[in-house]
Amino acid sequence: MYQGFMSGSSSKRAVSLAALGLGAACFGSIPLFAKLGFASGISPGAAVILRYILPALLLAPYLPQALRSGPNSWRYMLFGMILGFGAWSYFYALNALPIYVASSLFFSYPALLVLFKTLAGIKLSSRDKLILVLVASALVMIIATTPLPQLDLTAVFIGLIGPLCYGGLQLVTRKTPSYLPSLAIAACIFSGAIISALPFALAESQFWQGVNTAPIALPVLGLALLAGLLPQLLLAYGSSDQSGRKTAYTTGSIEFGLALFTGFWVFSEPLGVGQAIGFLSLLAALYLTNEPSRLPRYLQD
C-alpha cells in the first residue's frame, strides 16, 4: 500500500511538472505569435487584449462577488493593470527590437527586484549584489553586440517597463494578505490587465500601420489560446504552494530559451559569443532570484 501511495504521488508530481513545463513553453511562444501579429496589422495594445481576453471572460462570473468583498479585490485589480502595462511594454519592444533583445530586457527583472529592495531600505545580500552585476553585464553585452540599425533606444527604455512592473509586483505581493479565493484573484487580475491595455489599443488604432503581410487568424488564435488561455490552465494545474525557486527558475528558463530559439531559428536573428554569454548571465541571475510571491505561479507571467 505504501509503495502504491508513493508511486501515485510520484506520478502526480511528474504530471504536474509536465504541466508546468508545457505552460512555460506556451509562454515562450509569445514572441512568435506577436511578430506574426504585427505583420498582420495587430498592434501591441491589441496583442495584450488578445492574450488576456479569454481568461478574463472565463472568470468573469467571479468578478462581481470579488469586487463586493472589500479593498483586497481592488488591490488585485490594480495589480492586473500593472501587469497589463508591463505586458504592453514587452509587446512594444518585440515589435521594435529583435526578439533576443526584447526578451533579455524582460528577463532582467531580477535586477529590478533588487533595486526595489534597495528603495525599500532592505539591506542587500551578496546574492543580491551578484544578481545586479550579472544582469547589468548581460544587458550591456547584449545591447553592445546588437547592430545599431536594429537598436531603437526608445523601445529599449519602454521594454524596461515590463521587468519594472513584474519585479515590483513580485515584491509587493509578498506582503499582500488576501482572503479571496484564487479564482477571484485571477478574475480581478485579468480584468485589470484588459482595462490597462484598452486605452493603448484604442490609441494605436488611430495611427498603427500594420504591414498586413501575413494571415491574421494564426496570430489571433495563437495569442488568445496557445499564449493566453492554455498556459494559465496548465500552470494552474501544475503549480502549488510548494512551487519554489527551482520551479520558477525552470519554467522561466524554458520560456526565455524558447523565445531566444524562436528569434534564431524562425526569424534568423544572429547569435554571437557575446550574446550567448549575456543570455547565460541572465539565466544565472534568474536562478539566484528567490523572492516568494503570494500570487499563484500561474498569475505571475
GUGU-935841 format. One record per residue (C-alpha): residue in one letter; chain; y, z, x. Coordinates in Angstrom, 1 decimal. Layout:
{'A', 'A', {Y, Z, X}};
...
// end
This chain:
{'M', 'A', {0.0, 0.0, 0.0}};
{'Y', 'A', {2.4, 0.9, 2.8}};
{'Q', 'A', {1.7, -2.4, 4.6}};
{'G', 'A', {2.3, -4.2, 1.3}};
{'F', 'A', {5.6, -2.5, 0.9}};
{'M', 'A', {6.7, -3.2, 4.4}};
{'S', 'A', {5.6, -6.9, 4.0}};
{'G', 'A', {7.5, -7.2, 0.8}};
{'S', 'A', {10.6, -5.6, 2.4}};
{'S', 'A', {10.4, -7.9, 5.4}};
{'S', 'A', {10.1, -10.9, 3.1}};
{'K', 'A', {13.1, -9.9, 1.1}};
{'R', 'A', {15.1, -9.3, 4.2}};
{'A', 'A', {14.1, -12.8, 5.5}};
{'V', 'A', {15.2, -14.4, 2.2}};
{'S', 'A', {18.5, -12.5, 2.3}};
{'L', 'A', {19.1, -13.6, 5.9}};
{'A', 'A', {18.3, -17.2, 5.0}};
{'A', 'A', {20.8, -17.0, 2.1}};
{'L', 'A', {23.5, -15.7, 4.4}};
{'G', 'A', {22.8, -18.5, 6.9}};
{'L', 'A', {22.9, -21.2, 4.2}};
{'G', 'A', {26.1, -19.7, 2.8}};
{'A', 'A', {27.7, -19.8, 6.2}};
{'A', 'A', {26.6, -23.4, 6.6}};
{'C', 'A', {28.2, -24.2, 3.3}};
{'F', 'A', {31.5, -22.7, 4.5}};
{'G', 'A', {31.0, -24.8, 7.7}};
{'S', 'A', {31.1, -27.9, 5.6}};
{'I', 'A', {34.7, -27.3, 4.5}};
{'P', 'A', {36.3, -29.4, 7.3}};
{'L', 'A', {34.1, -32.4, 6.4}};
{'F', 'A', {35.0, -32.4, 2.7}};
{'A', 'A', {38.6, -31.5, 3.4}};
{'K', 'A', {39.0, -34.5, 5.7}};
{'L', 'A', {37.3, -36.8, 3.2}};
{'G', 'A', {39.5, -35.4, 0.5}};
{'F', 'A', {42.7, -36.0, 2.4}};
{'A', 'A', {41.5, -39.6, 2.9}};
{'S', 'A', {41.1, -40.0, -0.8}};
{'G', 'A', {44.5, -38.5, -1.7}};
{'I', 'A', {43.7, -34.8, -2.2}};
{'S', 'A', {46.5, -32.5, -0.9}};
{'P', 'A', {45.9, -29.2, 0.9}};
{'G', 'A', {47.0, -27.2, -2.2}};
{'A', 'A', {44.7, -29.2, -4.5}};
{'A', 'A', {41.9, -28.6, -2.0}};
{'V', 'A', {42.3, -24.9, -2.2}};
{'I', 'A', {42.2, -25.0, -6.0}};
{'L', 'A', {39.0, -27.1, -5.9}};
{'R', 'A', {37.4, -24.6, -3.6}};
{'Y', 'A', {38.1, -21.6, -5.8}};
{'I', 'A', {38.2, -23.0, -9.3}};
{'L', 'A', {34.5, -22.8, -10.2}};
{'P', 'A', {34.1, -19.1, -9.1}};
{'A', 'A', {37.3, -18.3, -10.9}};
{'L', 'A', {36.1, -19.9, -14.1}};
{'L', 'A', {32.6, -18.4, -13.8}};
{'L', 'A', {34.1, -14.9, -13.5}};
{'A', 'A', {37.0, -15.3, -15.9}};
{'P', 'A', {35.3, -13.2, -18.6}};
{'Y', 'A', {35.6, -10.2, -16.3}};
{'L', 'A', {39.3, -10.6, -15.7}};
{'P', 'A', {40.9, -9.2, -18.9}};
{'Q', 'A', {38.9, -5.9, -18.6}};
{'A', 'A', {39.6, -5.7, -14.9}};
{'L', 'A', {43.4, -6.1, -15.4}};
{'R', 'A', {43.4, -3.4, -18.0}};
{'S', 'A', {41.7, -1.0, -15.7}};
{'G', 'A', {44.7, 0.0, -13.7}};
{'P', 'A', {46.6, -0.8, -10.4}};
{'N', 'A', {43.4, -1.4, -8.5}};
{'S', 'A', {42.9, -4.8, -10.2}};
{'W', 'A', {46.4, -5.9, -9.5}};
{'R', 'A', {45.9, -4.9, -5.8}};
{'Y', 'A', {42.9, -7.2, -5.7}};
{'M', 'A', {44.8, -9.9, -7.4}};
{'L', 'A', {47.4, -9.7, -4.6}};
{'F', 'A', {44.6, -9.8, -2.0}};
{'G', 'A', {43.4, -13.0, -3.7}};
{'M', 'A', {46.9, -14.5, -3.5}};
{'I', 'A', {47.0, -13.7, 0.2}};
{'L', 'A', {43.5, -15.2, 0.6}};
{'G', 'A', {44.7, -18.4, -1.2}};
{'F', 'A', {47.8, -18.6, 1.0}};
{'G', 'A', {45.6, -18.3, 4.1}};
{'A', 'A', {43.2, -21.0, 2.8}};
{'W', 'A', {46.2, -23.3, 2.2}};
{'S', 'A', {47.3, -22.9, 5.8}};
{'Y', 'A', {43.8, -23.8, 7.0}};
{'F', 'A', {43.6, -26.9, 4.9}};
{'Y', 'A', {47.1, -27.9, 6.1}};
{'A', 'A', {46.0, -27.5, 9.7}};
{'L', 'A', {42.8, -29.5, 9.0}};
{'N', 'A', {45.0, -32.3, 7.7}};
{'A', 'A', {47.4, -32.5, 10.6}};
{'L', 'A', {45.2, -31.4, 13.5}};
{'P', 'A', {41.8, -32.2, 15.0}};
{'I', 'A', {39.1, -30.0, 13.4}};
{'Y', 'A', {38.3, -28.2, 16.6}};
{'V', 'A', {42.0, -27.1, 16.9}};
{'A', 'A', {42.3, -26.0, 13.2}};
{'S', 'A', {39.0, -24.1, 13.2}};
{'S', 'A', {39.9, -22.4, 16.5}};
{'L', 'A', {43.2, -21.3, 15.1}};
{'F', 'A', {41.4, -19.8, 12.1}};
{'F', 'A', {38.8, -18.0, 14.1}};
{'S', 'A', {41.5, -16.4, 16.2}};
{'Y', 'A', {41.7, -13.8, 13.5}};
{'P', 'A', {40.1, -11.0, 15.7}};
{'A', 'A', {43.2, -11.0, 17.8}};
{'L', 'A', {45.5, -10.9, 14.8}};
{'L', 'A', {43.4, -7.9, 13.5}};
{'V', 'A', {44.1, -6.1, 16.8}};
{'L', 'A', {47.8, -6.9, 16.6}};
{'F', 'A', {47.9, -5.4, 13.1}};
{'K', 'A', {46.2, -2.2, 14.5}};
{'T', 'A', {49.0, -2.1, 17.2}};
{'L', 'A', {51.7, -2.3, 14.5}};
{'A', 'A', {50.0, 0.4, 12.6}};
{'G', 'A', {50.2, 2.7, 15.6}};
{'I', 'A', {46.5, 2.7, 16.3}};
{'K', 'A', {45.6, 3.2, 20.0}};
{'L', 'A', {43.8, 0.1, 21.3}};
{'S', 'A', {40.4, 0.5, 22.8}};
{'S', 'A', {39.1, -1.5, 25.8}};
{'R', 'A', {37.2, -3.7, 23.4}};
{'D', 'A', {40.5, -4.5, 21.5}};
{'K', 'A', {42.2, -5.4, 24.7}};
{'L', 'A', {39.3, -7.7, 25.7}};
{'I', 'A', {39.5, -9.4, 22.3}};
{'L', 'A', {43.2, -10.1, 22.8}};
{'V', 'A', {42.5, -11.6, 26.3}};
{'L', 'A', {39.6, -13.7, 25.1}};
{'V', 'A', {41.5, -15.2, 22.1}};
{'A', 'A', {44.7, -15.8, 23.9}};
{'S', 'A', {43.0, -17.6, 26.8}};
{'A', 'A', {40.8, -19.6, 24.4}};
{'L', 'A', {43.8, -20.9, 22.4}};
{'V', 'A', {45.8, -21.7, 25.5}};
{'M', 'A', {42.8, -23.6, 26.9}};
{'I', 'A', {42.0, -25.5, 23.7}};
{'I', 'A', {45.6, -26.4, 22.9}};
{'A', 'A', {46.4, -27.4, 26.6}};
{'T', 'A', {43.4, -29.8, 26.6}};
{'T', 'A', {44.4, -31.5, 23.3}};
{'P', 'A', {46.2, -34.8, 23.7}};
{'L', 'A', {49.9, -34.4, 22.8}};
{'P', 'A', {49.9, -37.2, 20.1}};
{'Q', 'A', {47.3, -35.1, 18.2}};
{'L', 'A', {49.1, -31.8, 18.5}};
{'D', 'A', {51.5, -31.1, 15.7}};
{'L', 'A', {53.2, -27.8, 16.6}};
{'T', 'A', {54.4, -27.2, 13.1}};
{'A', 'A', {50.8, -27.4, 11.9}};
{'V', 'A', {49.7, -25.1, 14.7}};
{'F', 'A', {52.1, -22.4, 13.5}};
{'I', 'A', {51.1, -22.9, 9.9}};
{'G', 'A', {47.5, -22.8, 10.9}};
{'L', 'A', {48.1, -19.3, 12.4}};
{'I', 'A', {48.9, -18.1, 8.9}};
{'G', 'A', {45.3, -18.2, 7.9}};
{'P', 'A', {44.0, -15.8, 10.6}};
{'L', 'A', {47.1, -13.6, 9.9}};
{'C', 'A', {46.1, -13.3, 6.3}};
{'Y', 'A', {42.4, -12.9, 7.0}};
{'G', 'A', {43.0, -10.3, 9.7}};
{'G', 'A', {45.4, -8.4, 7.5}};
{'L', 'A', {43.0, -8.3, 4.6}};
{'Q', 'A', {40.2, -7.0, 6.9}};
{'L', 'A', {42.4, -4.1, 8.0}};
{'V', 'A', {43.9, -3.3, 4.6}};
{'T', 'A', {40.7, -3.4, 2.6}};
{'R', 'A', {39.1, -0.8, 4.9}};
{'K', 'A', {41.4, 1.8, 3.3}};
{'T', 'A', {41.5, 0.5, -0.2}};
{'P', 'A', {39.5, 2.7, -2.6}};
{'S', 'A', {38.1, 0.9, -5.7}};
{'Y', 'A', {36.3, 2.0, -8.8}};
{'L', 'A', {35.9, -1.6, -10.1}};
{'P', 'A', {32.5, -3.3, -10.1}};
{'S', 'A', {32.0, -6.1, -7.6}};
{'L', 'A', {32.2, -8.9, -10.2}};
{'A', 'A', {35.6, -7.6, -11.5}};
{'I', 'A', {36.9, -7.5, -7.9}};
{'A', 'A', {35.7, -11.1, -7.4}};
{'A', 'A', {37.4, -12.2, -10.6}};
{'C', 'A', {40.7, -10.8, -9.5}};
{'I', 'A', {40.5, -12.2, -6.0}};
{'F', 'A', {39.5, -15.8, -7.1}};
{'S', 'A', {42.1, -15.8, -9.8}};
{'G', 'A', {44.7, -14.7, -7.3}};
{'A', 'A', {43.7, -17.4, -4.9}};
{'I', 'A', {44.2, -20.0, -7.6}};
{'I', 'A', {47.6, -18.6, -8.6}};
{'S', 'A', {48.9, -18.7, -5.0}};
{'A', 'A', {47.6, -22.3, -4.4}};
{'L', 'A', {49.0, -23.7, -7.7}};
{'P', 'A', {52.7, -23.9, -6.5}};
{'F', 'A', {51.7, -25.7, -3.3}};
{'A', 'A', {49.6, -28.2, -5.3}};
{'L', 'A', {52.4, -28.9, -7.7}};
{'A', 'A', {55.0, -29.3, -4.9}};
{'E', 'A', {52.7, -31.5, -2.9}};
{'S', 'A', {52.1, -33.7, -5.9}};
{'Q', 'A', {55.7, -34.9, -5.6}};
{'F', 'A', {55.5, -36.2, -2.1}};
{'W', 'A', {51.9, -36.2, -0.9}};
{'Q', 'A', {51.0, -39.6, 0.5}};
{'G', 'A', {47.2, -39.8, 0.4}};
{'V', 'A', {45.9, -42.9, 2.1}};
{'N', 'A', {43.2, -43.4, -0.6}};
{'T', 'A', {40.7, -45.0, 1.8}};
{'A', 'A', {37.7, -43.0, 0.5}};
{'P', 'A', {36.0, -42.4, -2.9}};
{'I', 'A', {37.3, -39.1, -4.4}};
{'A', 'A', {34.1, -38.0, -6.1}};
{'L', 'A', {32.3, -36.8, -2.9}};
{'P', 'A', {35.1, -34.5, -1.6}};
{'V', 'A', {35.8, -33.1, -5.1}};
{'L', 'A', {32.1, -32.2, -5.6}};
{'G', 'A', {31.8, -31.0, -2.0}};
{'L', 'A', {34.8, -28.7, -2.1}};
{'A', 'A', {34.0, -27.4, -5.6}};
{'L', 'A', {30.3, -27.0, -5.3}};
{'L', 'A', {29.0, -27.0, -1.7}};
{'A', 'A', {32.0, -25.3, -0.1}};
{'G', 'A', {33.2, -23.4, -3.2}};
{'L', 'A', {30.6, -22.1, -5.7}};
{'L', 'A', {27.3, -22.3, -3.8}};
{'P', 'A', {28.3, -20.2, -0.7}};
{'Q', 'A', {29.7, -17.5, -2.9}};
{'L', 'A', {26.4, -17.3, -4.8}};
{'L', 'A', {24.3, -17.4, -1.6}};
{'L', 'A', {26.4, -14.7, 0.2}};
{'A', 'A', {26.5, -12.6, -3.0}};
{'Y', 'A', {22.7, -12.6, -2.9}};
{'G', 'A', {22.2, -12.2, 0.8}};
{'S', 'A', {24.9, -9.6, 1.6}};
{'S', 'A', {24.7, -5.9, 1.1}};
{'D', 'A', {26.3, -2.6, 2.2}};
{'Q', 'A', {24.1, -2.7, 5.2}};
{'S', 'A', {25.5, -6.1, 6.4}};
{'G', 'A', {27.3, -5.1, 9.5}};
{'R', 'A', {28.9, -6.6, 12.6}};
{'K', 'A', {25.9, -8.6, 13.7}};
{'T', 'A', {25.6, -10.2, 10.3}};
{'A', 'A', {29.3, -11.0, 10.2}};
{'Y', 'A', {29.1, -12.5, 13.7}};
{'T', 'A', {26.0, -14.6, 12.9}};
{'T', 'A', {27.5, -16.1, 9.7}};
{'G', 'A', {30.9, -16.6, 11.4}};
{'S', 'A', {29.3, -18.4, 14.4}};
{'I', 'A', {27.3, -20.6, 12.1}};
{'E', 'A', {30.4, -21.6, 10.2}};
{'F', 'A', {32.5, -22.1, 13.3}};
{'G', 'A', {29.8, -24.0, 15.1}};
{'L', 'A', {29.2, -26.4, 12.2}};
{'A', 'A', {32.9, -27.1, 11.9}};
{'L', 'A', {33.1, -28.0, 15.6}};
{'F', 'A', {29.9, -30.1, 15.3}};
{'T', 'A', {31.5, -32.0, 12.3}};
{'G', 'A', {34.5, -32.8, 14.3}};
{'F', 'A', {32.5, -34.0, 17.3}};
{'W', 'A', {29.7, -35.9, 15.5}};
{'V', 'A', {31.4, -37.2, 12.3}};
{'F', 'A', {35.0, -37.7, 13.5}};
{'S', 'A', {34.3, -38.4, 17.2}};
{'E', 'A', {36.6, -35.6, 18.4}};
{'P', 'A', {36.4, -35.0, 22.2}};
{'L', 'A', {34.5, -32.0, 23.6}};
{'G', 'A', {35.5, -31.3, 27.2}};
{'V', 'A', {34.6, -28.4, 29.5}};
{'G', 'A', {37.9, -26.6, 28.9}};
{'Q', 'A', {37.5, -26.8, 25.1}};
{'A', 'A', {33.9, -25.6, 25.3}};
{'I', 'A', {34.9, -22.6, 27.4}};
{'G', 'A', {37.6, -21.9, 24.8}};
{'F', 'A', {35.1, -22.0, 22.0}};
{'L', 'A', {32.7, -19.7, 23.8}};
{'S', 'A', {35.6, -17.2, 24.3}};
{'L', 'A', {36.4, -17.2, 20.6}};
{'L', 'A', {32.7, -16.6, 19.8}};
{'A', 'A', {32.7, -13.7, 22.2}};
{'A', 'A', {35.8, -12.3, 20.5}};
{'L', 'A', {34.1, -12.7, 17.2}};
{'Y', 'A', {31.1, -10.8, 18.4}};
{'L', 'A', {33.2, -7.9, 19.7}};
{'T', 'A', {35.0, -7.6, 16.4}};
{'N', 'A', {33.8, -4.5, 14.5}};
{'E', 'A', {36.1, -3.9, 11.6}};
{'P', 'A', {34.2, -2.9, 8.4}};
{'S', 'A', {35.8, -4.0, 5.1}};
{'R', 'A', {35.4, -2.6, 1.6}};
{'L', 'A', {35.3, -6.2, 0.3}};
{'P', 'A', {31.8, -7.6, -0.2}};
{'R', 'A', {30.8, -10.1, 2.5}};
{'Y', 'A', {30.9, -13.0, 0.1}};
{'L', 'A', {34.6, -12.3, -0.7}};
{'Q', 'A', {35.8, -12.3, 2.9}};
{'D', 'A', {35.8, -16.1, 3.6}};
// end
